[in-house]
Amino acid sequence: PTAASLVISLPAAAKLYVDGQLVAGDGTSRRFHTPPLAAGQSFYYELKAELLVGGKVEAEDLKVVIRAGDTKDVAFGRLT
C-alpha cells in the first residue's frame, strides 16, 4: 500500500474539512496525505472549505477521486 497526496488551493482564512474532519493548517496551499491505499483501486475523499465572508459562512464541497501513489491538485474555485 502507498499513500497519495492532495495539494489543495483555497483562501488562506478558510477552514478545511476532509471526510468531515477539520484539518489543521493555514495558507492558500495545503497538502493532505492519505493513509496507505491499496494499489489498483480508486478511493474518494469529500472535501469542504468554509470561509467567513461579510459575516456569513460561505462553503464549497468537492469530491476527489485518487489512487495510491497519486498527487492531485484540487482548487476551491468558487471561494477563491
N, CA and C of each residue as an Amber inpcrd file, in Angstrom:
protein
   240
   0.8260000  -1.2110000   0.0000000   0.0000000   0.0000000   0.0000000
   0.8590000   1.2600000   0.0000000   0.4100000   2.2510000  -0.7390000
   1.1360000   3.5090000  -0.8700000   0.1730000   4.6590000  -0.6300000
   0.6330000   5.6830000   0.0550000  -0.1920000   6.8730000   0.2950000
  -0.3240000   7.6850000  -0.9770000  -1.2720000   8.6110000  -0.9690000
  -1.4580000   9.5840000  -2.0410000  -1.4810000  10.9620000  -1.3940000
  -1.3710000  12.0000000  -2.2220000  -1.3610000  13.3720000  -1.7080000
  -2.3380000  14.2380000  -2.4750000  -2.9680000  15.1390000  -1.7460000
  -3.8040000  16.1710000  -2.3470000  -3.1480000  17.5070000  -2.0470000
  -2.9730000  18.3300000  -3.0690000  -2.4820000  19.6900000  -2.9020000
  -3.6870000  20.5850000  -3.1330000  -4.1250000  21.2600000  -2.0830000
  -5.4140000  21.9430000  -2.0770000  -5.2100000  23.4530000  -2.0650000
  -5.8160000  24.1380000  -3.0500000  -5.7770000  25.6040000  -3.1280000
  -7.0970000  26.1520000  -2.6100000  -7.0010000  27.0980000  -1.6590000
  -8.1750000  27.7160000  -1.0720000  -7.7670000  29.0150000  -0.4020000
  -8.7140000  29.8770000  -0.0390000  -8.3500000  31.1180000   0.6410000
  -7.6180000  30.8300000   1.9580000  -6.6620000  31.6750000   2.3000000
  -5.8310000  31.4530000   3.4840000  -6.6460000  31.3510000   4.7670000
  -7.7460000  32.0810000   4.8670000  -8.5450000  32.0980000   6.0910000
  -9.5880000  30.9820000   6.1430000  -9.6790000  30.1600000   5.1210000
 -10.7100000  29.1210000   5.0660000 -10.3870000  27.9590000   5.9950000
 -11.4450000  27.3350000   6.5190000 -11.3180000  26.0850000   7.2650000
 -11.4560000  24.9550000   6.2570000 -10.6490000  23.9140000   6.4190000
 -10.6610000  22.7750000   5.5110000 -11.0870000  21.5140000   6.2670000
 -12.0430000  20.7980000   5.6820000 -12.5120000  19.5400000   6.2450000
 -12.2750000  18.4370000   5.2130000 -11.7780000  17.2940000   5.6690000
 -11.6170000  16.1130000   4.8240000 -12.4440000  15.0020000   5.4550000
 -13.4000000  14.5000000   4.7040000 -14.3290000  13.4820000   5.2040000
 -14.9420000  13.8880000   6.5410000 -15.3160000  15.1690000   6.6550000
 -15.9980000  15.6740000   7.8410000 -15.1030000  16.0480000   9.0030000
 -13.7960000  15.8250000   8.8800000 -12.8620000  16.1280000   9.9610000
 -12.0830000  17.3980000   9.6450000 -12.0630000  18.3480000  10.5930000
 -11.3070000  19.5810000  10.4240000  -9.8250000  19.2510000  10.3380000
  -9.1550000  19.8120000   9.3220000  -7.7290000  19.5880000   9.1140000
  -6.9830000  20.8550000   9.5170000  -6.0190000  20.7310000  10.4030000
  -5.2470000  21.8720000  10.8640000  -4.4080000  22.4270000   9.7190000
  -4.1900000  23.7260000   9.7230000  -3.3350000  24.3510000   8.7280000
  -3.8740000  25.6990000   8.3120000  -3.0240000  26.4330000   7.6290000
  -3.4250000  27.7230000   7.0910000  -2.6470000  27.9670000   5.8180000
  -2.9140000  29.0690000   5.1770000  -2.2490000  29.3820000   3.9220000
  -3.1290000  29.0150000   2.7380000  -2.7230000  29.4400000   1.5610000
  -3.5130000  29.2360000   0.3520000  -3.2510000  27.9000000  -0.3250000
  -2.2080000  27.2060000   0.0980000  -1.9110000  25.8840000  -0.4480000
  -1.6580000  24.9340000   0.7160000  -2.4820000  23.8900000   0.7870000
  -2.3500000  22.9230000   1.8810000  -2.2250000  21.5280000   1.2910000
  -1.4680000  20.6990000   1.9710000  -1.2200000  19.3410000   1.4880000
  -1.8450000  18.3450000   2.4600000  -2.5710000  17.3860000   1.9080000
  -3.1770000  16.3200000   2.7000000  -2.6360000  14.9960000   2.1900000
  -2.0900000  14.2000000   3.1000000  -1.5700000  12.8770000   2.7600000
  -2.5640000  11.8290000   3.2430000  -2.9330000  10.9200000   2.3700000
  -3.8560000   9.8530000   2.7320000  -3.1190000   8.7880000   3.5360000
  -3.8530000   7.9470000   4.2040000  -3.2110000   6.7480000   4.7500000
  -2.8380000   5.8400000   3.5870000  -2.0820000   4.7860000   3.8200000
  -1.7420000   3.8690000   2.7290000  -3.0010000   3.3450000   2.0320000
  -2.9670000   3.3460000   0.6990000  -4.0950000   2.8980000  -0.1170000
  -3.6820000   1.6650000  -0.9090000  -4.6280000   0.7760000  -1.1340000
  -4.3610000  -0.4390000  -1.9130000  -4.1260000  -0.0720000  -3.3750000
  -3.1080000  -0.6490000  -3.9790000  -2.7850000  -0.3820000  -5.3830000
  -3.9060000  -0.8700000  -6.2940000  -4.1220000  -0.1160000  -7.3670000
  -5.0760000  -0.5270000  -8.3830000  -6.5300000  -0.2010000  -8.0780000
  -6.8020000   0.4180000  -6.9520000  -8.1750000   0.7810000  -6.6030000
  -8.3030000   2.2970000  -6.5120000  -9.4980000   2.7980000  -6.7890000
  -9.7760000   4.2310000  -6.6490000 -10.4510000   4.4750000  -5.3020000
 -10.0800000   5.5710000  -4.6880000 -10.6530000   5.9780000  -3.4090000
 -11.1540000   7.4060000  -3.5640000 -12.1680000   7.7670000  -2.7960000
 -12.6250000   9.1410000  -2.8770000 -12.6180000   9.7870000  -1.4970000
 -12.4040000  11.0900000  -1.5180000 -12.4140000  11.9040000  -0.3200000
 -13.3710000  13.0590000  -0.5560000 -14.1310000  13.3910000   0.4820000
 -15.0340000  14.5310000   0.4220000 -14.3650000  15.6960000   1.1270000
 -14.1520000  16.7750000   0.3880000 -13.5050000  17.9710000   0.9210000
 -14.5370000  19.0750000   1.0710000 -14.3630000  19.8840000   2.0910000
 -15.2430000  21.0320000   2.3060000 -14.3960000  22.1870000   2.8030000
 -14.6180000  23.3670000   2.2380000 -13.9570000  24.5780000   2.6990000
 -15.0370000  25.5440000   3.1650000 -14.7910000  26.1880000   4.2860000
 -15.6900000  27.2010000   4.8140000 -14.9220000  28.4960000   5.0050000
 -15.5460000  29.5960000   4.6080000 -14.9090000  30.9060000   4.6830000
 -15.9340000  31.9160000   5.1480000 -15.5630000  32.7490000   6.1020000
 -16.4300000  33.8060000   6.5890000 -16.3050000  35.0060000   5.6580000
 -17.4200000  35.3810000   4.9980000 -17.4330000  36.4990000   4.0500000
 -18.5700000  37.4340000   4.4430000 -18.2160000  38.6560000   4.8410000
 -19.2350000  39.6310000   5.2040000 -20.1380000  39.1630000   6.3270000
 -19.6000000  38.4370000   7.2930000 -20.3710000  37.9540000   8.4210000
 -21.1780000  36.6870000   8.1460000 -21.0540000  36.1470000   6.9420000
 -21.7980000  34.9380000   6.5680000 -20.8090000  33.8500000   6.1700000
 -21.0880000  32.6120000   6.5800000 -20.2130000  31.4910000   6.2270000
 -20.5640000  31.0050000   4.8190000 -19.5740000  31.0480000   3.9360000
 -19.7030000  30.5040000   2.5810000 -18.9920000  29.1530000   2.5760000
 -19.5730000  28.1730000   1.9180000 -18.9790000  26.8380000   1.8950000
 -18.9630000  26.2940000   0.4720000 -17.9920000  25.4390000   0.2100000
 -17.8990000  24.7420000  -1.0760000 -17.4820000  23.3020000  -0.7960000
 -18.1330000  22.3640000  -1.4700000 -17.8490000  20.9400000  -1.3120000
 -17.2590000  20.3830000  -2.5990000 -16.2940000  19.4860000  -2.4560000
 -15.6980000  18.7980000  -3.5990000 -15.5660000  17.3150000  -3.2700000
 -15.6940000  16.4930000  -4.2710000 -15.4480000  15.0580000  -4.1250000
 -14.2610000  14.7390000  -5.0310000 -13.2110000  14.1650000  -4.4580000
 -11.9720000  13.9140000  -5.1830000 -11.7050000  12.4120000  -5.2310000
 -11.4150000  11.9130000  -6.4260000 -11.0560000  10.5040000  -6.6040000
  -9.5430000  10.4260000  -6.7780000  -8.9190000   9.5000000  -6.0670000
  -7.4540000   9.3890000  -6.0980000  -7.0610000   7.9190000  -5.9800000
  -5.8590000   7.6230000  -6.4610000  -5.3300000   6.2520000  -6.4000000
  -3.9990000   6.2730000  -5.6630000  -3.5840000   5.1380000  -5.1650000
  -2.3200000   5.0110000  -4.4440000  -1.1710000   5.5850000  -5.2650000
  -0.3300000   6.3840000  -4.6140000   0.8340000   6.9640000  -5.2640000
   0.5750000   8.2550000  -6.0250000  -0.6830000   8.6360000  -6.2230000
  -1.0180000   9.8590000  -6.9660000  -0.7640000  11.1130000  -6.1380000
  -0.5180000  12.2010000  -6.8370000  -0.5610000  13.5420000  -6.2750000
  -1.5300000  14.3150000  -7.1460000  -2.5520000  14.8880000  -6.5370000
  -3.5930000  15.5740000  -7.2950000  -3.7600000  16.9920000  -6.7730000
  -3.8230000  17.9580000  -7.7100000  -4.0990000  19.3480000  -7.3600000
  -5.6020000  19.5680000  -7.3540000  -6.0900000  20.2180000  -6.3110000
  -7.5160000  20.4780000  -6.1390000  -7.6820000  21.9490000  -5.7750000
  -8.6820000  22.6200000  -6.3570000  -8.9120000  24.0340000  -6.0550000
 -10.3800000  24.2680000  -5.7310000 -10.5950000  25.0650000  -4.7170000
 -11.9400000  25.5290000  -4.3800000 -12.1850000  26.8040000  -5.1670000
 -12.5740000  26.6520000  -6.4170000 -12.7070000  27.7610000  -7.3550000
 -13.7500000  28.7810000  -6.9860000 -14.8640000  28.3520000  -6.4020000
 -15.9280000  29.2920000  -6.0710000 -15.5070000  30.2090000  -4.9150000
 -14.7190000  29.7090000  -3.9810000 -14.2890000  30.5080000  -2.8470000
 -13.0590000  31.3550000  -3.1440000 -12.2960000  30.9690000  -4.1530000
 -11.1060000  31.7480000  -4.4870000 -11.4700000  32.6940000  -5.5860000
